[in-house]
Amino acid sequence: MALIYLRLKSSEPVITGFLLLIILYANAHKVQAQGIKGTVRNDKQEPIPFVNIFFKQLQNGTTTNFNGEYFFTTNPGIYDVVFSAVGFETKTLQLTIGDEILEENVWLETSSTELEEIIIKSKRKDPAYEIIQFVIDNKKNNLTSVQSFKSQLYVKATETMDVKKKNDKEAVSVEVASIPEDPFEAERQKQLSTQNLNMLEIELELNYEYPNKFKEIRNGFKAYGNTSGLFIPQFSETDFNFYQNMVELKGIAEAPLISPLSRTSILSYKYKLKDILKENGQVVYKIEVIPRKSGNSTCEGFLYINDGLWNINRLHLELNKGGLKIYDKFELKQDYKPVEDSVWTPYRQEFIYESRANKSKTFKGNTIIHQKSYQKDFDFPPKFFGNEVSLTTIEAYQKDSTYWNNSRPEALTIEQQKAVLYRDSVEAVINSKEYKDSVQAAYNKITLGEVLIHGIGFRNMEKKTDIYITSLTNLINFEVVGGFRFGPYASFFKRWENGKMMRISGSANFGVRNVDLQGNSRFWMRYNPHKLADFYFSGGRSFYSVNPFDAYLNLLKTSSYYLNDHFQVGHNFELFNGFYIHTGAMFNNRQSLDGYDVTSVINEVIDEEEPIVFKDYQALITELKFSYTPFQRYTTEPNQKVILGSKFPTFSILYKKGWNGFASSDIDFDYVEAGISQNLIFGMLGNSKYTVQAGKFLNTKGLEYIDLKRFRQSDPYLYSNPLHSFQLLDTSLVANGIFLEAHHIHHFNGALINNIPLIKKLQLRAVAGAGALWIKESNYRHEEIFGGVERVFKLGARRRLRLGVYGVLSESSKTGANTGFKISFDIIDTWKKDWSY
């Protein structure tokens, strides 16, 4: 091609444009003069889309579009051209192409014979894009065609432990979620976890109302072994509806998934038509889904699309490993079937996942959801849907083996059958009185190891009581004030069948340096599990920190402590869903450490200050706190209520009163504090958390130093929780008037740096945040922003450590601008499947 530059007078632009048009037309005409075009129709004169047109001599070809039209350019010659489509007889024509465009219209006869796959190397755009666009254009119908339904589901989740033993001594273990320890449940899990397969079966009724109302009613529930590693979908939180633009994956991935059928999916995915199938008279297109760039919000696999209906027939997709929270691999399958002419719903879903503990041990999980019945457009009563999204009946736990044998839509594998029989037999044994008595006798037997190291325990299996007494080794304790102290600890636990629990604990210790006796005792009881109602009281004598949340180095200084005789009582109660009331009172006899020998080995390392000196006094403080989370979602178990959270903020208000004269109290103050906190999800852009607090002392007539509002000094190099502290606050601060404090952190979950190839391989994730503080009486202000990167490391099959490095920039009214860097360590909560911040 030659580039010609014509320099013409200003009066000649029209002539120039005309000449250029002639040149372009001539070139275009020359290209189009060699080729073939036409339309392919059936015997009813209807156009046939996606007809494969194959030139044998060229080993190349094209396909018709949705209007049955085709066009192909090639050199002049004689060609054998094959026209083929699913459901039609193949036709081969010998065509001669000259210097002019050959127009060849073709008619195919209907055939019931399915064609084998014909691979077409097309120069045109892959027809998969047009198919996907048809589904996207039809999304509204697929989303709104079902306004409500009631369905019966069967859920089976299994986990096997694939162990490659290095030697015969290698043990197999299962991690247990970090939930409040119940010694009797822990003993049950220990007895059941003796084989390499864990399983859970659920029979439930799923109720749905457009657009996003769900309610589960679990009528059958049976667990075999340790189920902490199984994936059990909560439909109100994880709805695998790929007609939605974004698919929420709470507990599975850090970020929501961009659906391959999203309105903007073309920006994230490439598509290839891999096959055209005919199944039960329905033409189905098999389309490969390929991420344009590997990211935490994309998937890969196959979509199967129904021709003409333009909806999902089935799918098989795998999530990107880098975005998973707990699992090392997660893929899902969905199979749809029609419930009406054009309405298809998933009747079977399967989730396949893995968690690798190390090179020799892998936990492999599989969860199947099978739809057993379906009632479309079910008319629910008013107020049926609410904040309770799941309910498990007490009868669900009482279903026997006959019930499960009759309810399973799919037979168990041989391995699963063996596990069920084994676990049923084990369950029968461990629930027998004889076995419980033998386990109890063995547990209650006192051994030398228990006396020296582990501690002594006494358990009554029938009454569900547990007593623990500390070992001789644990009699030795160390305090910042005065050094070593010696004394025992003991606890008593009781659980009732209705979910009520009680714990009593106490300790006593003797200080060698000051020859003094201290101790504490506490009583706690959860008396209404469905109202999350607790009652507690405690008392004793011990060293108290002025600010127990201060910087770590400050907590190693004796100047931060005083001696306190104390008694406190408190009560927590959920008045109605999401609205909590806390009441409490504490009586303190506060005493200065003046006269105490506070020295210890710490004094040789930490620069020490003199202990705070004050006249001993009494302080009676009461507090009342209200907190409310609108539209808080929850699940109901027979013996407890489980909170799932809300999309709305949590509002709180706290009132504290220091009493004067009553019960010999020497203080007098009133303090009020209001706060708001929230977790926000911004789709593939990440998630944010923020907290805002404001407070004020209404009365400071008898406000003592210990009762001032305090703000934590930052630790050198260590990153503290950014929702409750600052990173470059160089001193501990106090306030006795109005203050305002705000914190924010945003995790991008790969949204910013995931497109940088070298950094992406490092699996780093960007994070940023800010904080601000204002104290009125000193006119002090502090602002800071930070940004950094985090990376998640494996500590086990499901344990994860998140390590972060951050740069911080701050400015305050006292010190001016300042910079620094911090390092953070955060371990994921395997029970909540979430991080601390």
Secondary structure as GFF3:
##gff-version 3
##sequence-region A 1 837
A	DSSP	alpha_helix	13	32	.	.	.	ID=ss1
A	DSSP	beta_strand	35	41	.	.	.	ID=ss2
A	DSSP	beta_strand	52	55	.	.	.	ID=ss3
A	DSSP	beta_strand	60	63	.	.	.	ID=ss4
A	DSSP	beta_strand	69	73	.	.	.	ID=ss5
A	DSSP	beta_strand	77	84	.	.	.	ID=ss6
A	DSSP	beta_strand	91	97	.	.	.	ID=ss7
A	DSSP	beta_strand	101	103	.	.	.	ID=ss8
A	DSSP	beta_strand	106	107	.	.	.	ID=ss9
A	DSSP	alpha_helix	128	137	.	.	.	ID=ss10
A	DSSP	alpha_helix	139	144	.	.	.	ID=ss11
A	DSSP	beta_strand	148	163	.	.	.	ID=ss12
A	DSSP	alpha_helix	183	192	.	.	.	ID=ss13
A	DSSP	beta_strand	197	209	.	.	.	ID=ss14
A	DSSP	beta_strand	213	224	.	.	.	ID=ss15
A	DSSP	beta_strand	246	247	.	.	.	ID=ss16
A	DSSP	beta_strand	257	258	.	.	.	ID=ss17
A	DSSP	three_ten_helix	265	267	.	.	.	ID=ss18
A	DSSP	beta_strand	269	279	.	.	.	ID=ss19
A	DSSP	beta_strand	282	291	.	.	.	ID=ss20
A	DSSP	beta_strand	299	306	.	.	.	ID=ss21
A	DSSP	beta_strand	312	319	.	.	.	ID=ss22
A	DSSP	three_ten_helix	321	323	.	.	.	ID=ss23
A	DSSP	beta_strand	329	338	.	.	.	ID=ss24
A	DSSP	beta_strand	344	358	.	.	.	ID=ss25
A	DSSP	beta_strand	361	376	.	.	.	ID=ss26
A	DSSP	beta_strand	388	392	.	.	.	ID=ss27
A	DSSP	three_ten_helix	394	398	.	.	.	ID=ss28
A	DSSP	alpha_helix	401	407	.	.	.	ID=ss29
A	DSSP	alpha_helix	414	430	.	.	.	ID=ss30
A	DSSP	alpha_helix	433	444	.	.	.	ID=ss31
A	DSSP	alpha_helix	448	449	.	.	.	ID=ss32
A	DSSP	pi_helix	450	454	.	.	.	ID=ss33
A	DSSP	beta_strand	456	460	.	.	.	ID=ss34
A	DSSP	beta_strand	465	469	.	.	.	ID=ss35
A	DSSP	three_ten_helix	473	475	.	.	.	ID=ss36
A	DSSP	beta_strand	476	479	.	.	.	ID=ss37
A	DSSP	beta_strand	483	486	.	.	.	ID=ss38
A	DSSP	beta_strand	489	495	.	.	.	ID=ss39
A	DSSP	beta_strand	501	511	.	.	.	ID=ss40
A	DSSP	beta_strand	516	528	.	.	.	ID=ss41
A	DSSP	three_ten_helix	529	531	.	.	.	ID=ss42
A	DSSP	beta_strand	533	545	.	.	.	ID=ss43
A	DSSP	three_ten_helix	554	556	.	.	.	ID=ss44
A	DSSP	three_ten_helix	558	560	.	.	.	ID=ss45
A	DSSP	beta_strand	561	576	.	.	.	ID=ss46
A	DSSP	beta_strand	579	591	.	.	.	ID=ss47
A	DSSP	three_ten_helix	601	604	.	.	.	ID=ss48
A	DSSP	beta_strand	617	628	.	.	.	ID=ss49
A	DSSP	beta_strand	633	637	.	.	.	ID=ss50
A	DSSP	beta_strand	640	645	.	.	.	ID=ss51
A	DSSP	beta_strand	650	660	.	.	.	ID=ss52
A	DSSP	three_ten_helix	662	664	.	.	.	ID=ss53
A	DSSP	beta_strand	666	681	.	.	.	ID=ss54
A	DSSP	three_ten_helix	683	685	.	.	.	ID=ss55
A	DSSP	beta_strand	687	702	.	.	.	ID=ss56
A	DSSP	three_ten_helix	705	707	.	.	.	ID=ss57
A	DSSP	beta_strand	709	711	.	.	.	ID=ss58
A	DSSP	beta_strand	733	735	.	.	.	ID=ss59
A	DSSP	beta_strand	739	747	.	.	.	ID=ss60
A	DSSP	alpha_helix	757	761	.	.	.	ID=ss61
A	DSSP	beta_strand	765	775	.	.	.	ID=ss62
A	DSSP	beta_strand	780	794	.	.	.	ID=ss63
A	DSSP	beta_strand	800	812	.	.	.	ID=ss64
A	DSSP	beta_strand	816	827	.	.	.	ID=ss65
###
